């Protein structure tokens, strides 16, 4: 799944912030809440328009991106 399958940005929605596709929830909300110690479960309860698959895909893709920058030593 591509990042554009789960995220979008439109100047007419939340001033162009990157949001979970089909919602008005900024993706930053996920990272800020996780950084503050909130569980993914609690995030999904607090933002019911975000689907679990969307949040998990974003986390997976970010993890994959980090691995590209820091590949394992051979």
C-alpha positions, 0 to 999 in steps of 0.5 A: 500500500502506498502512502497516498492510499492512506494520507491526503492533503487538500488546501480546503481541508485543515488548511492543507495539512496532511490528514488521514484520507477521508478524515480531517485528522492530521497525521501529526496527531498520531505521532504527537499522541504516541510520543505523549505515551498514548497507545494506538488503541486509545488514539483510535478510540479518540479519533474514530474516523481513522481506521486501524489499517490507515494508522498501521500502514502509516507506522509501517511505511515510516518504519520502512523509510527509516530502514532505508536511511539506516540499513543494517550493516553488512 
